[in-house]
């Protein structure tokens, strides 16, 4: 083997190693991004479920939610859920006002920062 053919073989080997390294890095990046997106989606869904549970708890308890009701999540981190009744005029979308429906808004708050807010309609029991 001549020195020139050894150099070509070494260059080809180095190129092959670089291509394989690039493939491995690309696969690892894609896998990591997918895992991060999946985790963010799961956390978002868990947050919505917590807010919906808070709304259901207030609706089932028959307390007056015209003033905000705070439910602590973590007192040390100043993290809570606030639930209150809203009227349909304060909602961003046009909603047909029905006499047997009321709206509750749950807001997840940490410190002074609003993390998430959802509105849900609840059925109001007719007066007895």
C-alpha positions in Angstrom: 0.0 0.0 0.0 1.3 3.4 -0.9 1.3 6.3 1.5 -1.3 8.0 -0.8 -3.8 5.1 -0.6 -3.3 4.9 3.2 -4.2 8.6 3.4 -7.3 8.0 1.2 -8.4 5.1 3.4 -7.9 7.1 6.6 -9.9 10.0 5.1 -12.7 7.7 4.1 -12.7 6.1 7.6 -12.8 9.5 9.2 -15.7 10.6 7.0 -17.6 7.4 7.8 -17.1 7.9 11.6 -18.3 11.6 11.2 -21.4 10.5 9.3 -22.2 7.8 11.9 -21.6 10.4 14.7 -23.9 12.8 13.0 -26.6 10.1 12.7 -26.4 9.2 16.4 -26.5 12.9 17.4 -29.6 13.5 15.2 -31.4 10.5 16.6 -30.6 11.5 20.2 -31.8 15.1 19.5 -35.1 13.9 18.0 -35.7 11.5 20.9 -35.0 14.1 23.5 -37.3 16.7 21.8 -40.1 14.2 21.6 -39.7 13.3 25.3 -39.7 17.0 26.2 -42.9 17.7 24.2 -44.6 14.7 25.6 -43.8 15.7 29.2 -45.0 19.3 28.6 -48.3 17.9 27.2 -48.7 15.6 30.2 -48.1 18.5 32.6 -50.6 20.7 30.7 -53.2 18.0 30.9 -52.6 17.4 34.6 -53.0 21.2 35.2 -56.3 21.2 33.3 -57.5 18.2 35.3 -56.6 19.9 38.6 -58.6 23.0 37.5 -61.6 21.0 36.4 -61.5 19.1 39.8 -61.5 22.4 41.6 -64.5 23.6 39.6 -66.3 20.3 40.3 -65.5 20.6 44.0 -67.0 24.1 44.2 -70.0 23.2 42.1 -70.7 20.1 44.3 -70.3 22.0 47.5 -73.0 24.6 46.7 -71.0 27.4 48.2 -71.3 31.0 46.9 -68.5 31.5 44.5 -69.3 35.1 43.6 -66.2 36.0 45.5 -63.0 34.0 44.8 -62.5 30.8 46.7 -58.8 29.9 47.1 -57.7 26.3 47.3 -54.0 25.9 48.4 -51.8 23.6 46.3 -48.5 24.3 48.0 -48.4 27.0 50.7 -44.6 27.1 50.8 -44.4 28.0 47.1 -47.5 30.3 47.3 -49.3 28.1 44.8 -53.1 27.9 44.7 -56.2 27.5 42.6 -58.8 30.3 42.7 -62.4 29.5 41.7 -65.2 32.1 41.1 -68.4 32.5 39.3 -68.3 34.6 36.2 -71.1 35.9 34.0 -71.3 35.1 30.4 -70.7 38.8 29.4 -67.1 38.5 30.8 -66.3 35.5 28.6 -64.4 36.2 25.4 -66.7 34.0 23.2 -70.4 34.6 22.5 -72.4 32.2 24.7 -76.1 31.9 24.7 -77.2 32.8 28.1 -79.2 29.9 29.5 -81.1 30.2 32.8 -80.0 26.7 33.9 -76.3 27.2 33.3 -73.7 29.1 35.3 -70.0 29.6 34.6 -67.1 29.0 36.9 -63.6 30.1 36.3 -60.6 28.3 37.8 -57.2 30.0 37.8 -54.0 28.4 38.8 -51.7 30.9 40.4 -48.1 30.7 41.7 -47.0 33.8 43.5 -48.2 36.7 41.4 -48.1 34.7 38.1 -51.2 33.2 36.5 -50.2 29.8 35.2 -53.5 28.7 33.6 -57.1 29.7 33.5 -60.2 27.7 32.4 -63.9 28.4 32.2 -66.5 25.7 32.6 -70.3 25.8 32.5 -72.1 24.0 35.3 -75.8 23.2 35.6 -77.6 25.1 38.3 -80.2 23.1 40.2 -83.7 24.7 39.9 -84.9 26.4 43.1 -87.0 24.1 45.3 
